[in-house]
Amino acid sequence: MVEHLVRVVHEGGSARVLDAGCGTGRMGRFLADRGCSVVGVDLSPGMLAMARRDHPDLDVREASVTELPFENGSFDGVLFWYSLIHLPDDDAAVALAEAARVLRPGGYVLVGSQKGEGTVDVGARLRERGHDVALTRWHRGPRELIGLLRGAGLERVARLVREPIGREREGQVFVLARRP
């Protein structure tokens, strides 16, 4: 699905992509290596420090996906690669509305996440190792993700749902949507 996002953003313009919740910059690197102009945002200074260390050529900034510091219509694509899962539904709706705002008409949003229902306290494992962290993961199925995207004024283009493979414990869901 990420390769498909790369293809459609190249067809539609400058291939400028926002990596929303970029973490360590792994997906930003993937996109940049395929000719996209990437800007990454994340709230974690630690993750951004790793992104800057490992990918010094990437433009990564400290910002919230619920308050994007960009002009309307400034991106061809927005990628939420396993980042929307860290937001409760209300904040996820705001983040997707912000994504729709910064997308040009005809631009695309791709969301990838674990599928399921409810929440998981993923911080518990880290606290057991001595880290002082609170980290919750909100699971959503394809219907919930599509509903959030539609609520932001985006139209579903494609979805992929798959069962766990390899060492994965959970199925995965990917939804590509377009701003009309």
Secondary structure, DSSP 8 states (H G I E B T S, - for coil): -HHHHHHHHHHHSS-EEEEET-TTSHHHHHHHTTT-EEEEEES-HHHHHHHHHH-TTSEEEE--TTS--S-TT-EEEEEEES-GGGS-HHHHHHHHHHHHHHEEEEEEEEEEEE--SSEEETHHHHHHTT-----EEE---HHHHHHHHHHTT-EEEEEEEE---TT--S-EEEEEEE--
